[in-house]
Amino acid sequence: MSPRRGLFYGWVIAGAAALGIACSFSVLVVTITPIFRAPLAHEMGWSLQQIMLGPTVAGLCGLLTAPFIGALSDKFGTRRIVLASFVIEVLVLASFRYLTPDPLGYWIRYGALAVLCMGTTQVAFSRMVSSWFNRRLGLALGIALAGVGVGGFVWSLLIQKLIDLYGWRTAYVGIAALIAAVTLPVLFLLLRDTPSTLGLPIDGEASPAARQAAIDQHGMTLREALASRQYRLMALTFFLFGLSLQGAQLHVIPLLTSRGVSSQLAAWAQALMLITVIFGRLSSGFLLDRFFAPRVAQGFVLAPIIGIAALALGASGTSAVISAMCIGLAVGGESDVIAYLVRRYFGLRQYSRIYGTFFSFFGAGSALGPLATAWGVAHVSDGYATVLWFHVGFLLLTALLLFGFQSYTRD
């Protein structure tokens, strides 16, 4: 496919990446788990903790998978990894139709998504977008990662409708069919690993071939990154961020329904929360190109602190929806910041390997957060209130850790 005159093909790549990320297993796990909770609990008799263990299994299985997929992307190119991963994702999602009352099969499927479908996530797509952009990297990543919000919004409403009309088993097959019929063909036609495959320079701006090669090879190896103080600080920061952010986000629907909100209205609340992600991604991408990234991240941490605190204080109705949207704003910023900082601190030399490890740290927090929240709700007298205050505390610590991030240069 040849690029259109006047349009840098990198923006097509960013848009295609947004579609891919919208249908990635990481977005689906966060979005569909709370919606399928009620029908699974009703038919299978599973507890909230058993259902929320699914995302935990996915997160823990992804700890080693993300760096491995990153290494494959660095070595063989992202496009191949992405397409193969989506084919497998379609098959695994369709297999949820055949769940039995034994929750082991449910947990195994979540693990399979993480182990076999990591190439559908930001780990792969961020590498591709970072290869096409340098000067406008923040905005390009913002567009690509806005797919989290687009996917979350669409899937939240569509899946609830599918469940209401056809039942939860057919809803799983419907998700798989849509990805196979729409997402896979579009990605096959549009994705390209680097600008050089179309004879284009990075950012669409003419520059010497030697400079292009230097950008591609600039940066640290994974071993060198692991030895740096900045790497360790980032790992701790984004682990805590994932722990609190996902611990709250995945419980929005259970929390609202426990306060008497209908399943349909709760699904709308989650959809509105995730549509806020789009604004968060685009605004953070715009700001990252203009301001010091850790300060941008601190600004986005404030929103979920306010939202989660309001929910802990008993917010319901409209105020609860607004609080959920505050959480979505931060979900819209964190992946942009991680992807951007990996490029600025560690370069493109082994970008996917390094980004994959940070995805694992964030994923580990994201895996433990929902399960820890479910456990806390079951063991404290006031339910969600106390647990949510712990999340507020961890987010405050995250904001403080960001003050320790060092300055970087733009290559």
SVG drawing of the C-alpha trace seen along z (x, -y; Angstrom):
<svg xmlns="http://www.w3.org/2000/svg" viewBox="-33 -22 58 50">
<polyline fill="none" stroke="black" stroke-width="0.4" points="0.0,0.0 1.5,-3.3 1.1,-6.4 -1.3,-9.1 0.3,-12.4 0.1,-15.0 -0.6,-12.5 2.3,-11.0 1.6,-7.3 2.7,-7.3 -0.7,-8.7 -2.4,-5.8 -0.2,-3.5 -1.3,-5.3 -4.9,-4.9 -4.6,-1.3 -2.7,-0.7 -5.7,-2.4 -8.0,0.2 -5.8,3.0 -5.4,1.9 -9.1,1.4 -9.6,5.1 -6.5,6.3 -6.9,8.9 -5.8,6.3 -8.7,4.0 -11.2,6.9 -10.1,8.3 -10.7,5.0 -13.9,4.3 -15.8,7.6 -14.9,9.2 -17.2,6.9 -20.0,7.2 -19.9,11.0 -19.7,11.2 -23.5,11.3 -24.4,13.9 -21.5,16.1 -22.3,15.8 -25.9,16.7 -25.3,19.7 -22.0,21.0 -22.5,20.1 -19.0,18.4 -18.1,15.8 -16.8,12.3 -13.3,13.4 -13.4,16.4 -14.4,14.3 -11.9,11.5 -9.2,14.1 -9.4,14.3 -7.8,10.9 -5.3,11.7 -4.3,14.9 -3.9,13.0 -1.8,10.4 0.5,12.9 0.9,15.0 1.8,11.9 4.7,11.0 7.2,13.1 5.3,13.1 5.5,9.3 9.3,9.1 9.4,12.2 7.0,10.8 9.0,7.6 12.1,9.5 10.3,11.2 9.0,7.8 12.5,6.3 14.0,9.3 11.3,10.2 9.1,7.1 5.9,6.2 3.4,6.8 3.9,10.6 3.6,10.8 0.4,8.7 -1.4,10.7 -0.6,14.1 -1.6,13.0 -5.0,11.7 -5.7,15.0 -5.1,16.9 -7.1,14.3 -10.2,15.0 -10.0,18.7 -9.5,18.3 -12.4,15.9 -14.7,18.1 -13.8,21.0 -15.4,19.1 -18.7,20.3 -17.9,23.8 -17.2,22.9 -18.3,25.4 -19.1,24.8 -15.5,25.7 -13.7,22.3 -10.4,23.9 -11.3,23.7 -12.2,20.0 -8.8,19.2 -6.9,21.3 -8.5,19.2 -7.5,16.0 -4.0,17.3 -4.0,18.4 -4.9,14.8 -1.9,13.4 0.6,16.0 -0.5,16.4 -2.0,12.9 0.4,10.4 1.1,9.3 -2.3,7.6 -1.4,5.1 0.6,1.9 3.8,3.9 3.8,4.5 1.9,1.4 4.0,-1.1 7.2,0.2 5.7,-0.2 4.5,-3.8 7.8,-4.8 9.6,-3.6 7.5,-6.0 7.7,-9.1 10.3,-11.1 9.4,-14.8 5.6,-14.1 5.9,-10.9 3.7,-11.9 0.7,-12.8 1.1,-9.7 1.2,-7.5 -1.8,-9.3 -3.8,-8.6 -2.8,-4.9 -3.4,-4.3 -6.8,-6.1 -7.9,-2.7 -8.1,-1.7 -10.9,-4.2 -12.6,-3.6 -12.6,0.2 -13.7,-0.1 -16.6,-2.3 -17.8,-0.3 -17.3,3.1 -19.0,2.0 -22.3,1.2 -22.1,3.8 -21.4,6.7 -24.2,5.9 -26.6,5.7 -25.4,9.1 -25.8,10.7 -29.4,9.2 -30.4,10.4 -28.6,13.7 -27.1,14.8 -23.5,14.7 -22.2,17.7 -23.2,16.3 -21.8,12.9 -18.3,14.4 -18.6,15.7 -19.9,12.4 -16.8,10.6 -14.5,13.1 -16.4,12.8 -16.2,9.1 -12.5,9.1 -12.0,11.7 -14.3,9.9 -13.1,6.3 -9.9,5.9 -7.8,8.6 -8.3,7.6 -7.7,3.9 -4.5,4.6 -3.3,6.9 -3.8,4.2 -2.5,1.2 0.3,2.1 3.9,1.6 6.8,2.0 9.0,-1.1 8.9,-4.1 11.7,-2.6 9.4,0.2 7.6,-2.6 10.7,-4.6 9.7,-7.3 11.8,-9.0 10.8,-9.2 8.2,-11.9 7.7,-12.3 10.6,-14.8 13.6,-14.4 16.8,-13.5 20.0,-11.7 20.0,-7.9 22.8,-7.9 20.6,-9.8 17.7,-7.4 20.0,-4.4 21.4,-6.2 17.9,-6.7 17.0,-3.1 20.1,-1.9 20.3,-4.6 19.7,-3.5 20.4,-0.9 20.1,2.9 17.7,4.5 20.7,5.5 22.0,1.9 18.5,0.6 18.0,3.0 21.2,1.7 20.0,-1.9 18.4,-3.7 15.8,-5.2 14.6,-1.8 14.0,-0.6 12.2,-3.8 9.9,-3.5 9.2,0.1 8.1,-0.6 6.1,-3.7 4.1,-2.0 3.5,1.2 1.8,-0.9 -0.1,-2.9 -1.5,0.4 -2.3,1.8 -4.5,-1.1 -5.9,-2.2 -7.0,1.3 -8.0,2.3 -10.6,-0.5 -11.5,-0.4 -12.5,3.2 -14.8,2.8 -16.8,-0.2 -19.7,2.0 -19.8,4.3 -19.6,1.2 -22.4,-0.6 -24.7,2.5 -24.0,3.1 -25.5,-0.4 -28.7,0.4 -27.7,-0.7 -29.1,1.5 -26.7,3.6 -27.5,1.5 -26.9,-1.8 -23.7,-0.4 -22.5,0.6 -23.2,-2.9 -21.1,-4.3 -18.2,-2.0 -18.7,-3.1 -18.5,-6.8 -15.5,-6.1 -13.7,-4.5 -14.8,-7.2 -12.9,-9.6 -9.9,-7.4 -9.9,-8.8 -9.6,-12.4 -6.9,-11.3 -4.8,-9.6 -5.0,-12.4 -4.5,-15.2 -1.5,-13.4 0.0,-12.8 -0.3,-16.4 1.2,-17.5 4.1,-15.0 5.5,-16.7 5.6,-20.0 6.3,-19.4 8.4,-17.1 6.6,-13.7 6.7,-13.0 4.9,-16.3 2.3,-15.4 1.9,-12.0 1.4,-13.7 -1.4,-15.8 -3.2,-12.7 -2.7,-10.9 -4.7,-13.6 -7.9,-12.8 -8.3,-9.2 -7.3,-10.3 -10.3,-12.6 -12.6,-10.1 -11.7,-7.1 -11.9,-9.3 -15.4,-10.4 -16.5,-6.7 -15.0,-5.9 -17.1,-8.6 -20.2,-7.0 -20.8,-8.8 -23.7,-7.3 -25.9,-8.3 -24.5,-11.1 -21.6,-11.8 -20.5,-8.2 -20.5,-8.4 -18.4,-11.5 -16.0,-9.8 -15.7,-6.9 -14.8,-9.3 -12.0,-10.7 -10.6,-7.2 -10.9,-6.9 -8.9,-10.0 -5.8,-8.5 -6.3,-5.2 -6.0,-7.4 -2.6,-8.8 -0.5,-6.0 0.3,-3.9 1.2,-7.0 3.7,-8.1 5.3,-4.6 5.7,-4.2 7.0,-7.8 9.5,-7.5 10.9,-4.2 11.8,-5.9 13.3,-9.0 15.2,-7.2 16.3,-4.0 15.9,-4.6 14.8,-2.3 17.7,0.2 15.8,2.8 12.6,0.8 10.1,3.6 12.1,5.7 12.4,2.9 8.8,1.7 7.6,5.3 9.2,5.4 7.4,2.2 4.2,3.6 4.8,6.6 5.3,4.5 2.2,2.4 0.4,5.7 1.4,7.3 -0.1,4.4 -3.1,4.5 -3.5,8.2 -3.2,8.0 -5.3,4.9 -8.8,6.3 -8.2,9.5 -7.0,7.6 -10.0,5.3 -12.4,8.2 -10.7,9.9 -10.8,6.7 -14.5,6.1 -15.3,9.6 -13.3,9.1 -14.0,5.6 -17.3,4.5 -17.8,1.4 -17.2,3.1 -15.6,0.9 -14.9,-2.2 -11.8,-1.1 -10.3,0.6 -10.7,-2.4 -8.8,-4.6 -5.9,-2.2 -5.9,-2.9 -5.9,-6.6 -2.8,-6.2 -0.9,-4.2 -1.7,-6.8 -0.4,-9.6 2.8,-7.6 3.0,-7.2 2.7,-11.0 5.6,-11.5 7.8,-8.9 7.5,-10.8 9.4,-13.7 12.5,-11.4 12.5,-10.9 15.6,-12.3 15.6,-14.7 16.0,-13.3 17.0,-14.5 15.0,-14.2 17.0,-12.4"/>
</svg>
